[in-house]
């Protein structure tokens, strides 16, 4: 499958997710962000979550001897 260049419209973030933390988790996040000079908590959380997701997909990617196609970014996955 050939992919074209990513356009601004295709990568535009339009979906909002809400994350709820308890007080201890929120405090830990604030301390972490201050200690490591994280400027954007939103960007930090998005990158951290996506790192975990892509890492998991990568570790479960079919090996040379398995059949199947990685469908993380296929049209079917986008519709779910």
N, CA, C and O atoms as a Maestro MAE file, in Angstrom:
{
 s_m_m2io_version
 :::
 2.0.0
}

f_m_ct {
 s_m_title
 :::
 protein
 m_atom[320] {
  # First column is atom index #
  i_m_mmod_type
  r_m_x_coord
  r_m_y_coord
  r_m_z_coord
  i_m_residue_number
  s_m_chain_name
  s_m_pdb_residue_name
  s_m_pdb_atom_name
  i_m_atomic_number
  :::
  1 25 0.843 -1.175 0.000 1 A "UNK " " N  " 7
  2 3 0.000 0.000 0.000 1 A "UNK " " CA " 6
  3 2 0.887 1.237 0.000 1 A "UNK " " C  " 6
  4 15 1.758 1.386 0.857 1 A "UNK " " O  " 8
  5 25 0.669 2.092 -0.934 2 A "UNK " " N  " 7
  6 3 1.460 3.308 -1.048 2 A "UNK " " CA " 6
  7 2 0.768 4.428 -0.284 2 A "UNK " " C  " 6
  8 15 -0.438 4.633 -0.423 2 A "UNK " " O  " 8
  9 25 1.515 5.129 0.499 3 A "UNK " " N  " 7
  10 3 0.961 6.238 1.285 3 A "UNK " " CA " 6
  11 2 1.447 7.557 0.720 3 A "UNK " " C  " 6
  12 15 2.617 7.707 0.368 3 A "UNK " " O  " 8
  13 25 0.528 8.515 0.638 4 A "UNK " " N  " 7
  14 3 0.886 9.846 0.186 4 A "UNK " " CA " 6
  15 2 1.442 10.660 1.339 4 A "UNK " " C  " 6
  16 15 1.479 10.191 2.476 4 A "UNK " " O  " 8
  17 25 1.866 11.857 1.054 5 A "UNK " " N  " 7
  18 3 2.389 12.718 2.122 5 A "UNK " " CA " 6
  19 2 1.291 13.067 3.124 5 A "UNK " " C  " 6
  20 15 0.129 13.236 2.756 5 A "UNK " " O  " 8
  21 25 1.673 13.171 4.373 6 A "UNK " " N  " 7
  22 3 0.706 13.540 5.406 6 A "UNK " " CA " 6
  23 2 0.334 15.006 5.241 6 A "UNK " " C  " 6
  24 15 1.203 15.873 5.157 6 A "UNK " " O  " 8
  25 25 -0.929 15.265 5.198 7 A "UNK " " N  " 7
  26 3 -1.384 16.643 5.080 7 A "UNK " " CA " 6
  27 2 -1.773 17.151 6.456 7 A "UNK " " C  " 6
  28 15 -1.975 16.370 7.386 7 A "UNK " " O  " 8
  29 25 -1.873 18.435 6.575 8 A "UNK " " N  " 7
  30 3 -2.277 19.040 7.853 8 A "UNK " " CA " 6
  31 2 -3.621 18.490 8.308 8 A "UNK " " C  " 6
  32 15 -3.820 18.240 9.496 8 A "UNK " " O  " 8
  33 25 -4.538 18.302 7.377 9 A "UNK " " N  " 7
  34 3 -5.881 17.824 7.720 9 A "UNK " " CA " 6
  35 2 -5.849 16.403 8.261 9 A "UNK " " C  " 6
  36 15 -6.610 16.075 9.170 9 A "UNK " " O  " 8
  37 25 -4.989 15.560 7.723 10 A "UNK " " N  " 7
  38 3 -4.922 14.162 8.168 10 A "UNK " " CA " 6
  39 2 -4.316 14.029 9.550 10 A "UNK " " C  " 6
  40 15 -4.653 13.092 10.275 10 A "UNK " " O  " 8
  41 25 -3.428 14.941 9.941 11 A "UNK " " N  " 7
  42 3 -2.777 14.812 11.238 11 A "UNK " " CA " 6
  43 2 -3.331 15.780 12.276 11 A "UNK " " C  " 6
  44 15 -2.841 15.836 13.404 11 A "UNK " " O  " 8
  45 25 -4.340 16.530 11.900 12 A "UNK " " N  " 7
  46 3 -4.944 17.493 12.813 12 A "UNK " " CA " 6
  47 2 -5.615 16.752 13.971 12 A "UNK " " C  " 6
  48 15 -6.351 15.790 13.754 12 A "UNK " " O  " 8
  49 25 -5.362 17.199 15.184 13 A "UNK " " N  " 7
  50 3 -5.945 16.559 16.366 13 A "UNK " " CA " 6
  51 2 -7.328 17.145 16.622 13 A "UNK " " C  " 6
  52 15 -7.461 18.306 17.008 13 A "UNK " " O  " 8
  53 25 -8.346 16.335 16.402 14 A "UNK " " N  " 7
  54 3 -9.714 16.806 16.553 14 A "UNK " " CA " 6
  55 2 -10.495 16.046 17.616 14 A "UNK " " C  " 6
  56 15 -11.602 16.449 17.972 14 A "UNK " " O  " 8
  57 25 -9.941 14.963 18.123 15 A "UNK " " N  " 7
  58 3 -10.633 14.140 19.106 15 A "UNK " " CA " 6
  59 2 -10.159 14.505 20.506 15 A "UNK " " C  " 6
  60 15 -8.959 14.576 20.771 15 A "UNK " " O  " 8
  61 25 -11.110 14.733 21.390 16 A "UNK " " N  " 7
  62 3 -10.790 15.081 22.765 16 A "UNK " " CA " 6
  63 2 -11.021 13.875 23.669 16 A "UNK " " C  " 6
  64 15 -12.057 13.215 23.586 16 A "UNK " " O  " 8
  65 25 -10.064 13.599 24.519 17 A "UNK " " N  " 7
  66 3 -10.190 12.554 25.528 17 A "UNK " " CA " 6
  67 2 -10.028 13.201 26.893 17 A "UNK " " C  " 6
  68 15 -9.266 14.154 27.054 17 A "UNK " " O  " 8
  69 25 -10.743 12.681 27.864 18 A "UNK " " N  " 7
  70 3 -10.638 13.196 29.220 18 A "UNK " " CA " 6
  71 2 -9.964 12.148 30.091 18 A "UNK " " C  " 6
  72 15 -10.308 10.967 30.041 18 A "UNK " " O  " 8
  73 25 -9.022 12.583 30.871 19 A "UNK " " N  " 7
  74 3 -8.292 11.704 31.768 19 A "UNK " " CA " 6
  75 2 -8.555 12.159 33.196 19 A "UNK " " C  " 6
  76 15 -8.346 13.325 33.532 19 A "UNK " " O  " 8
  77 25 -9.004 11.250 34.018 20 A "UNK " " N  " 7
  78 3 -9.242 11.589 35.423 20 A "UNK " " CA " 6
  79 2 -8.170 10.941 36.290 20 A "UNK " " C  " 6
  80 15 -7.858 9.759 36.140 20 A "UNK " " O  " 8
  81 25 -7.619 11.727 37.188 21 A "UNK " " N  " 7
  82 3 -6.609 11.246 38.124 21 A "UNK " " CA " 6
  83 2 -7.091 11.509 39.534 21 A "UNK " " C  " 6
  84 15 -7.853 12.444 39.778 21 A "UNK " " O  " 8
  85 25 -6.639 10.669 40.470 22 A "UNK " " N  " 7
  86 3 -6.928 11.005 41.860 22 A "UNK " " CA " 6
  87 2 -5.906 12.044 42.305 22 A "UNK " " C  " 6
  88 15 -4.991 12.378 41.552 22 A "UNK " " O  " 8
  89 25 -6.056 12.552 43.512 23 A "UNK " " N  " 7
  90 3 -5.177 13.645 43.968 23 A "UNK " " CA " 6
  91 2 -3.717 13.241 44.009 23 A "UNK " " C  " 6
  92 15 -2.847 14.036 43.655 23 A "UNK " " O  " 8
  93 25 -3.435 12.023 44.435 24 A "UNK " " N  " 7
  94 3 -2.035 11.579 44.508 24 A "UNK " " CA " 6
  95 2 -1.423 11.463 43.116 24 A "UNK " " C  " 6
  96 15 -0.270 11.842 42.910 24 A "UNK " " O  " 8
  97 25 -2.192 10.938 42.156 25 A "UNK " " N  " 7
  98 3 -1.696 10.817 40.786 25 A "UNK " " CA " 6
  99 2 -1.459 12.191 40.176 25 A "UNK " " C  " 6
  100 15 -0.444 12.416 39.517 25 A "UNK " " O  " 8
  101 25 -2.395 13.110 40.395 26 A "UNK " " N  " 7
  102 3 -2.256 14.468 39.855 26 A "UNK " " CA " 6
  103 2 -1.037 15.165 40.462 26 A "UNK " " C  " 6
  104 15 -0.298 15.859 39.764 26 A "UNK " " O  " 8
  105 25 -0.839 14.977 41.749 27 A "UNK " " N  " 7
  106 3 0.326 15.585 42.417 27 A "UNK " " CA " 6
  107 2 1.623 14.993 41.874 27 A "UNK " " C  " 6
  108 15 2.589 15.715 41.629 27 A "UNK " " O  " 8
  109 25 1.639 13.661 41.688 28 A "UNK " " N  " 7
  110 3 2.833 13.005 41.138 28 A "UNK " " CA " 6
  111 2 3.128 13.527 39.736 28 A "UNK " " C  " 6
  112 15 4.285 13.773 39.393 28 A "UNK " " O  " 8
  113 25 2.088 13.696 38.931 29 A "UNK " " N  " 7
  114 3 2.272 14.233 37.576 29 A "UNK " " CA " 6
  115 2 2.818 15.655 37.620 29 A "UNK " " C  " 6
  116 15 3.720 15.998 36.856 29 A "UNK " " O  " 8
  117 25 2.281 16.477 38.504 30 A "UNK " " N  " 7
  118 3 2.757 17.856 38.628 30 A "UNK " " CA " 6
  119 2 4.211 17.909 39.071 30 A "UNK " " C  " 6
  120 15 5.004 18.677 38.526 30 A "UNK " " O  " 8
  121 25 4.558 17.095 40.055 31 A "UNK " " N  " 7
  122 3 5.948 17.052 40.533 31 A "UNK " " CA " 6
  123 2 6.878 16.608 39.410 31 A "UNK " " C  " 6
  124 15 7.941 17.195 39.204 31 A "UNK " " O  " 8
  125 25 6.469 15.564 38.683 32 A "UNK " " N  " 7
  126 3 7.272 15.068 37.569 32 A "UNK " " CA " 6
  127 2 7.493 16.166 36.529 32 A "UNK " " C  " 6
  128 15 8.614 16.389 36.071 32 A "UNK " " O  " 8
  129 25 6.404 16.848 36.165 33 A "UNK " " N  " 7
  130 3 6.492 17.893 35.135 33 A "UNK " " CA " 6
  131 2 7.391 19.042 35.571 33 A "UNK " " C  " 6
  132 15 8.139 19.588 34.760 33 A "UNK " " O  " 8
  133 25 7.322 19.409 36.838 34 A "UNK " " N  " 7
  134 3 8.202 20.474 37.341 34 A "UNK " " CA " 6
  135 2 9.652 20.011 37.375 34 A "UNK " " C  " 6
  136 15 10.552 20.731 36.941 34 A "UNK " " O  " 8
  137 25 9.872 18.807 37.894 35 A "UNK " " N  " 7
  138 3 11.233 18.293 38.036 35 A "UNK " " CA " 6
  139 2 11.924 18.137 36.692 35 A "UNK " " C  " 6
  140 15 13.106 18.456 36.556 35 A "UNK " " O  " 8
  141 25 11.191 17.648 35.699 36 A "UNK " " N  " 7
  142 3 11.796 17.379 34.402 36 A "UNK " " CA " 6
  143 2 11.435 18.426 33.353 36 A "UNK " " C  " 6
  144 15 11.607 18.206 32.154 36 A "UNK " " O  " 8
  145 25 10.934 19.564 33.819 37 A "UNK " " N  " 7
  146 3 10.639 20.730 32.977 37 A "UNK " " CA " 6
  147 2 9.765 20.390 31.768 37 A "UNK " " C  " 6
  148 15 10.060 20.777 30.637 37 A "UNK " " O  " 8
  149 25 8.686 19.661 32.037 38 A "UNK " " N  " 7
  150 3 7.721 19.351 30.991 38 A "UNK " " CA " 6
  151 2 6.851 20.580 30.813 38 A "UNK " " C  " 6
  152 15 6.183 21.014 31.752 38 A "UNK " " O  " 8
  153 25 6.857 21.142 29.618 39 A "UNK " " N  " 7
  154 3 6.112 22.385 29.381 39 A "UNK " " CA " 6
  155 2 4.638 22.133 29.119 39 A "UNK " " C  " 6
  156 15 3.791 22.919 29.544 39 A "UNK " " O  " 8
  157 25 4.324 21.064 28.435 40 A "UNK " " N  " 7
  158 3 2.935 20.773 28.078 40 A "UNK " " CA " 6
  159 2 2.551 19.397 28.616 40 A "UNK " " C  " 6
  160 15 3.022 18.375 28.117 40 A "UNK " " O  " 8
  161 25 1.700 19.377 29.627 41 A "UNK " " N  " 7
  162 3 1.250 18.090 30.171 41 A "UNK " " CA " 6
  163 2 0.482 17.307 29.110 41 A "UNK " " C  " 6
  164 15 0.610 16.086 29.018 41 A "UNK " " O  " 8
  165 25 -0.310 18.007 28.317 42 A "UNK " " N  " 7
  166 3 -1.086 17.352 27.273 42 A "UNK " " CA " 6
  167 2 -0.169 16.642 26.280 42 A "UNK " " C  " 6
  168 15 -0.388 15.475 25.953 42 A "UNK " " O  " 8
  169 25 0.844 17.335 25.807 43 A "UNK " " N  " 7
  170 3 1.788 16.748 24.863 43 A "UNK " " CA " 6
  171 2 2.532 15.583 25.516 43 A "UNK " " C  " 6
  172 15 2.724 14.539 24.893 43 A "UNK " " O  " 8
  173 25 2.947 15.760 26.758 44 A "UNK " " N  " 7
  174 3 3.653 14.708 27.486 44 A "UNK " " CA " 6
  175 2 2.792 13.455 27.606 44 A "UNK " " C  " 6
  176 15 3.265 12.351 27.336 44 A "UNK " " O  " 8
  177 25 1.537 13.615 28.008 45 A "UNK " " N  " 7
  178 3 0.655 12.462 28.181 45 A "UNK " " CA " 6
  179 2 0.354 11.798 26.841 45 A "UNK " " C  " 6
  180 15 0.324 10.570 26.755 45 A "UNK " " O  " 8
  181 25 0.130 12.594 25.792 46 A "UNK " " N  " 7
  182 3 -0.128 12.036 24.462 46 A "UNK " " CA " 6
  183 2 1.071 11.220 23.995 46 A "UNK " " C  " 6
  184 15 0.909 10.098 23.516 46 A "UNK " " O  " 8
  185 25 2.263 11.771 24.128 47 A "UNK " " N  " 7
  186 3 3.464 11.044 23.695 47 A "UNK " " CA " 6
  187 2 3.692 9.783 24.523 47 A "UNK " " C  " 6
  188 15 4.067 8.744 23.981 47 A "UNK " " O  " 8
  189 25 3.469 9.870 25.827 48 A "UNK " " N  " 7
  190 3 3.667 8.719 26.703 48 A "UNK " " CA " 6
  191 2 2.688 7.602 26.377 48 A "UNK " " C  " 6
  192 15 3.072 6.435 26.296 48 A "UNK " " O  " 8
  193 25 1.425 7.961 26.189 49 A "UNK " " N  " 7
  194 3 0.400 6.973 25.855 49 A "UNK " " CA " 6
  195 2 0.688 6.342 24.497 49 A "UNK " " C  " 6
  196 15 0.642 5.120 24.357 49 A "UNK " " O  " 8
  197 25 0.984 7.163 23.503 50 A "UNK " " N  " 7
  198 3 1.244 6.633 22.168 50 A "UNK " " CA " 6
  199 2 2.518 5.790 22.138 50 A "UNK " " C  " 6
  200 15 2.592 4.815 21.390 50 A "UNK " " O  " 8
  201 25 3.515 6.151 22.935 51 A "UNK " " N  " 7
  202 3 4.734 5.350 23.037 51 A "UNK " " CA " 6
  203 2 4.395 3.952 23.549 51 A "UNK " " C  " 6
  204 15 4.901 2.960 23.025 51 A "UNK " " O  " 8
  205 25 3.546 3.870 24.564 52 A "UNK " " N  " 7
  206 3 3.141 2.574 25.119 52 A "UNK " " CA " 6
  207 2 2.342 1.772 24.091 52 A "UNK " " C  " 6
  208 15 2.555 0.568 23.943 52 A "UNK " " O  " 8
  209 25 1.433 2.427 23.388 53 A "UNK " " N  " 7
  210 3 0.588 1.737 22.413 53 A "UNK " " CA " 6
  211 2 1.415 1.221 21.236 53 A "UNK " " C  " 6
  212 15 1.323 0.048 20.876 53 A "UNK " " O  " 8
  213 25 2.213 2.088 20.646 54 A "UNK " " N  " 7
  214 3 3.018 1.685 19.491 54 A "UNK " " CA " 6
  215 2 4.046 0.633 19.901 54 A "UNK " " C  " 6
  216 15 4.317 -0.296 19.139 54 A "UNK " " O  " 8
  217 25 4.614 0.768 21.088 55 A "UNK " " N  " 7
  218 3 5.557 -0.235 21.583 55 A "UNK " " CA " 6
  219 2 4.914 -1.595 21.728 55 A "UNK " " C  " 6
  220 15 5.515 -2.613 21.384 55 A "UNK " " O  " 8
  221 25 3.691 -1.618 22.239 56 A "UNK " " N  " 7
  222 3 2.972 -2.889 22.393 56 A "UNK " " CA " 6
  223 2 2.652 -3.490 21.037 56 A "UNK " " C  " 6
  224 15 2.841 -4.689 20.832 56 A "UNK " " O  " 8
  225 25 2.162 -2.663 20.097 57 A "UNK " " N  " 7
  226 3 1.898 -3.154 18.753 57 A "UNK " " CA " 6
  227 2 3.179 -3.693 18.121 57 A "UNK " " C  " 6
  228 15 3.157 -4.733 17.463 57 A "UNK " " O  " 8
  229 25 4.282 -2.995 18.318 58 A "UNK " " N  " 7
  230 3 5.553 -3.415 17.743 58 A "UNK " " CA " 6
  231 2 5.983 -4.761 18.311 58 A "UNK " " C  " 6
  232 15 6.475 -5.619 17.579 58 A "UNK " " O  " 8
  233 25 5.799 -4.946 19.616 59 A "UNK " " N  " 7
  234 3 6.208 -6.213 20.231 59 A "UNK " " CA " 6
  235 2 5.310 -7.368 19.819 59 A "UNK " " C  " 6
  236 15 5.724 -8.526 19.882 59 A "UNK " " O  " 8
  237 25 4.097 -7.070 19.402 60 A "UNK " " N  " 7
  238 3 3.171 -8.123 18.976 60 A "UNK " " CA " 6
  239 2 3.075 -8.231 17.461 60 A "UNK " " C  " 6
  240 15 2.235 -8.966 16.942 60 A "UNK " " O  " 8
  241 25 3.924 -7.508 16.753 61 A "UNK " " N  " 7
  242 3 3.926 -7.544 15.289 61 A "UNK " " CA " 6
  243 2 4.223 -8.965 14.830 61 A "UNK " " C  " 6
  244 15 5.061 -9.643 15.424 61 A "UNK " " O  " 8
  245 25 3.548 -9.424 13.781 62 A "UNK " " N  " 7
  246 3 3.812 -10.785 13.283 62 A "UNK " " CA " 6
  247 2 5.281 -10.971 12.931 62 A "UNK " " C  " 6
  248 15 5.924 -10.067 12.396 62 A "UNK " " O  " 8
  249 25 5.797 -12.139 13.232 63 A "UNK " " N  " 7
  250 3 7.183 -12.439 12.897 63 A "UNK " " CA " 6
  251 2 7.262 -12.913 11.453 63 A "UNK " " C  " 6
  252 15 6.246 -13.000 10.763 63 A "UNK " " O  " 8
  253 25 8.448 -13.212 11.012 64 A "UNK " " N  " 7
  254 3 8.672 -13.682 9.655 64 A "UNK " " CA " 6
  255 2 7.837 -14.920 9.353 64 A "UNK " " C  " 6
  256 15 7.405 -15.117 8.217 64 A "UNK " " O  " 8
  257 25 7.607 -15.762 10.372 65 A "UNK " " N  " 7
  258 3 6.936 -17.043 10.157 65 A "UNK " " CA " 6
  259 2 5.429 -16.976 10.369 65 A "UNK " " C  " 6
  260 15 4.745 -17.976 10.150 65 A "UNK " " O  " 8
  261 25 4.889 -15.837 10.786 66 A "UNK " " N  " 7
  262 3 3.455 -15.709 11.010 66 A "UNK " " CA " 6
  263 2 2.803 -15.011 9.829 66 A "UNK " " C  " 6
  264 15 3.419 -14.166 9.180 66 A "UNK " " O  " 8
  265 25 1.569 -15.364 9.559 67 A "UNK " " N  " 7
  266 3 0.803 -14.712 8.498 67 A "UNK " " CA " 6
  267 2 0.022 -13.557 9.098 67 A "UNK " " C  " 6
  268 15 -0.233 -13.532 10.302 67 A "UNK " " O  " 8
  269 25 -0.348 -12.624 8.280 68 A "UNK " " N  " 7
  270 3 -1.145 -11.521 8.761 68 A "UNK " " CA " 6
  271 2 -0.529 -10.199 8.364 68 A "UNK " " C  " 6
  272 15 0.617 -10.132 7.920 68 A "UNK " " O  " 8
  273 25 -1.297 -9.171 8.528 69 A "UNK " " N  " 7
  274 3 -0.859 -7.837 8.148 69 A "UNK " " CA " 6
  275 2 -1.081 -6.900 9.318 69 A "UNK " " C  " 6
  276 15 -2.127 -6.959 9.965 69 A "UNK " " O  " 8
  277 25 -0.136 -6.051 9.598 70 A "UNK " " N  " 7
  278 3 -0.284 -5.041 10.633 70 A "UNK " " CA " 6
  279 2 -1.311 -4.023 10.165 70 A "UNK " " C  " 6
  280 15 -1.139 -3.403 9.116 70 A "UNK " " O  " 8
  281 25 -2.380 -3.847 10.936 71 A "UNK " " N  " 7
  282 3 -3.478 -2.992 10.494 71 A "UNK " " CA " 6
  283 2 -3.660 -1.778 11.392 71 A "UNK " " C  " 6
  284 15 -4.749 -1.205 11.431 71 A "UNK " " O  " 8
  285 25 -2.642 -1.381 12.100 72 A "UNK " " N  " 7
  286 3 -2.738 -0.266 13.031 72 A "UNK " " CA " 6
  287 2 -3.262 0.996 12.351 72 A "UNK " " C  " 6
  288 15 -4.117 1.685 12.908 72 A "UNK " " O  " 8
  289 25 -2.767 1.305 11.169 73 A "UNK " " N  " 7
  290 3 -3.154 2.535 10.503 73 A "UNK " " CA " 6
  291 2 -3.944 2.287 9.225 73 A "UNK " " C  " 6
  292 15 -3.977 3.145 8.343 73 A "UNK " " O  " 8
  293 25 -4.577 1.131 9.117 74 A "UNK " " N  " 7
  294 3 -5.377 0.848 7.930 74 A "UNK " " CA " 6
  295 2 -6.740 1.498 8.061 74 A "UNK " " C  " 6
  296 15 -7.109 1.977 9.133 74 A "UNK " " O  " 8
  297 25 -7.478 1.513 6.983 75 A "UNK " " N  " 7
  298 3 -8.823 2.108 6.971 75 A "UNK " " CA " 6
  299 2 -9.740 1.402 7.958 75 A "UNK " " C  " 6
  300 15 -10.563 2.058 8.596 75 A "UNK " " O  " 8
  301 25 -9.622 0.070 8.106 76 A "UNK " " N  " 7
  302 3 -10.467 -0.684 9.025 76 A "UNK " " CA " 6
  303 2 -10.263 -0.214 10.456 76 A "UNK " " C  " 6
  304 15 -11.230 -0.050 11.200 76 A "UNK " " O  " 8
  305 25 -9.031 0.000 10.840 77 A "UNK " " N  " 7
  306 3 -8.728 0.430 12.206 77 A "UNK " " CA " 6
  307 2 -9.245 1.836 12.454 77 A "UNK " " C  " 6
  308 15 -9.654 2.143 13.573 77 A "UNK " " O  " 8
  309 25 -9.241 2.702 11.445 78 A "UNK " " N  " 7
  310 3 -9.696 4.072 11.615 78 A "UNK " " CA " 6
  311 2 -11.200 4.146 11.850 78 A "UNK " " C  " 6
  312 15 -11.685 5.059 12.518 78 A "UNK " " O  " 8
  313 25 -11.937 3.179 11.299 79 A "UNK " " N  " 7
  314 3 -13.382 3.195 11.429 79 A "UNK " " CA " 6
  315 2 -13.854 2.653 12.776 79 A "UNK " " C  " 6
  316 15 -15.036 2.782 13.098 79 A "UNK " " O  " 8
  317 25 -12.993 2.068 13.552 80 A "UNK " " N  " 7
  318 3 -13.384 1.509 14.854 80 A "UNK " " CA " 6
  319 2 -13.255 2.482 15.960 80 A "UNK " " C  " 6
  320 15 -13.548 2.152 17.110 80 A "UNK " " O  " 8
  :::
 }
 m_bond[319] {
  # First column is bond index #
  i_m_from
  i_m_to
  i_m_order
  :::
  1 1 2 1
  2 2 3 1
  3 3 4 2
  4 3 5 1
  5 5 6 1
  6 6 7 1
  7 7 8 2
  8 7 9 1
  9 9 10 1
  10 10 11 1
  11 11 12 2
  12 11 13 1
  13 13 14 1
  14 14 15 1
  15 15 16 2
  16 15 17 1
  17 17 18 1
  18 18 19 1
  19 19 20 2
  20 19 21 1
  21 21 22 1
  22 22 23 1
  23 23 24 2
  24 23 25 1
  25 25 26 1
  26 26 27 1
  27 27 28 2
  28 27 29 1
  29 29 30 1
  30 30 31 1
  31 31 32 2
  32 31 33 1
  33 33 34 1
  34 34 35 1
  35 35 36 2
  36 35 37 1
  37 37 38 1
  38 38 39 1
  39 39 40 2
  40 39 41 1
  41 41 42 1
  42 42 43 1
  43 43 44 2
  44 43 45 1
  45 45 46 1
  46 46 47 1
  47 47 48 2
  48 47 49 1
  49 49 50 1
  50 50 51 1
  51 51 52 2
  52 51 53 1
  53 53 54 1
  54 54 55 1
  55 55 56 2
  56 55 57 1
  57 57 58 1
  58 58 59 1
  59 59 60 2
  60 59 61 1
  61 61 62 1
  62 62 63 1
  63 63 64 2
  64 63 65 1
  65 65 66 1
  66 66 67 1
  67 67 68 2
  68 67 69 1
  69 69 70 1
  70 70 71 1
  71 71 72 2
  72 71 73 1
  73 73 74 1
  74 74 75 1
  75 75 76 2
  76 75 77 1
  77 77 78 1
  78 78 79 1
  79 79 80 2
  80 79 81 1
  81 81 82 1
  82 82 83 1
  83 83 84 2
  84 83 85 1
  85 85 86 1
  86 86 87 1
  87 87 88 2
  88 87 89 1
  89 89 90 1
  90 90 91 1
  91 91 92 2
  92 91 93 1
  93 93 94 1
  94 94 95 1
  95 95 96 2
  96 95 97 1
  97 97 98 1
  98 98 99 1
  99 99 100 2
  100 99 101 1
  101 101 102 1
  102 102 103 1
  103 103 104 2
  104 103 105 1
  105 105 106 1
  106 106 107 1
  107 107 108 2
  108 107 109 1
  109 109 110 1
  110 110 111 1
  111 111 112 2
  112 111 113 1
  113 113 114 1
  114 114 115 1
  115 115 116 2
  116 115 117 1
  117 117 118 1
  118 118 119 1
  119 119 120 2
  120 119 121 1
  121 121 122 1
  122 122 123 1
  123 123 124 2
  124 123 125 1
  125 125 126 1
  126 126 127 1
  127 127 128 2
  128 127 129 1
  129 129 130 1
  130 130 131 1
  131 131 132 2
  132 131 133 1
  133 133 134 1
  134 134 135 1
  135 135 136 2
  136 135 137 1
  137 137 138 1
  138 138 139 1
  139 139 140 2
  140 139 141 1
  141 141 142 1
  142 142 143 1
  143 143 144 2
  144 143 145 1
  145 145 146 1
  146 146 147 1
  147 147 148 2
  148 147 149 1
  149 149 150 1
  150 150 151 1
  151 151 152 2
  152 151 153 1
  153 153 154 1
  154 154 155 1
  155 155 156 2
  156 155 157 1
  157 157 158 1
  158 158 159 1
  159 159 160 2
  160 159 161 1
  161 161 162 1
  162 162 163 1
  163 163 164 2
  164 163 165 1
  165 165 166 1
  166 166 167 1
  167 167 168 2
  168 167 169 1
  169 169 170 1
  170 170 171 1
  171 171 172 2
  172 171 173 1
  173 173 174 1
  174 174 175 1
  175 175 176 2
  176 175 177 1
  177 177 178 1
  178 178 179 1
  179 179 180 2
  180 179 181 1
  181 181 182 1
  182 182 183 1
  183 183 184 2
  184 183 185 1
  185 185 186 1
  186 186 187 1
  187 187 188 2
  188 187 189 1
  189 189 190 1
  190 190 191 1
  191 191 192 2
  192 191 193 1
  193 193 194 1
  194 194 195 1
  195 195 196 2
  196 195 197 1
  197 197 198 1
  198 198 199 1
  199 199 200 2
  200 199 201 1
  201 201 202 1
  202 202 203 1
  203 203 204 2
  204 203 205 1
  205 205 206 1
  206 206 207 1
  207 207 208 2
  208 207 209 1
  209 209 210 1
  210 210 211 1
  211 211 212 2
  212 211 213 1
  213 213 214 1
  214 214 215 1
  215 215 216 2
  216 215 217 1
  217 217 218 1
  218 218 219 1
  219 219 220 2
  220 219 221 1
  221 221 222 1
  222 222 223 1
  223 223 224 2
  224 223 225 1
  225 225 226 1
  226 226 227 1
  227 227 228 2
  228 227 229 1
  229 229 230 1
  230 230 231 1
  231 231 232 2
  232 231 233 1
  233 233 234 1
  234 234 235 1
  235 235 236 2
  236 235 237 1
  237 237 238 1
  238 238 239 1
  239 239 240 2
  240 239 241 1
  241 241 242 1
  242 242 243 1
  243 243 244 2
  244 243 245 1
  245 245 246 1
  246 246 247 1
  247 247 248 2
  248 247 249 1
  249 249 250 1
  250 250 251 1
  251 251 252 2
  252 251 253 1
  253 253 254 1
  254 254 255 1
  255 255 256 2
  256 255 257 1
  257 257 258 1
  258 258 259 1
  259 259 260 2
  260 259 261 1
  261 261 262 1
  262 262 263 1
  263 263 264 2
  264 263 265 1
  265 265 266 1
  266 266 267 1
  267 267 268 2
  268 267 269 1
  269 269 270 1
  270 270 271 1
  271 271 272 2
  272 271 273 1
  273 273 274 1
  274 274 275 1
  275 275 276 2
  276 275 277 1
  277 277 278 1
  278 278 279 1
  279 279 280 2
  280 279 281 1
  281 281 282 1
  282 282 283 1
  283 283 284 2
  284 283 285 1
  285 285 286 1
  286 286 287 1
  287 287 288 2
  288 287 289 1
  289 289 290 1
  290 290 291 1
  291 291 292 2
  292 291 293 1
  293 293 294 1
  294 294 295 1
  295 295 296 2
  296 295 297 1
  297 297 298 1
  298 298 299 1
  299 299 300 2
  300 299 301 1
  301 301 302 1
  302 302 303 1
  303 303 304 2
  304 303 305 1
  305 305 306 1
  306 306 307 1
  307 307 308 2
  308 307 309 1
  309 309 310 1
  310 310 311 1
  311 311 312 2
  312 311 313 1
  313 313 314 1
  314 314 315 1
  315 315 316 2
  316 315 317 1
  317 317 318 1
  318 318 319 1
  319 319 320 2
  :::
 }
}
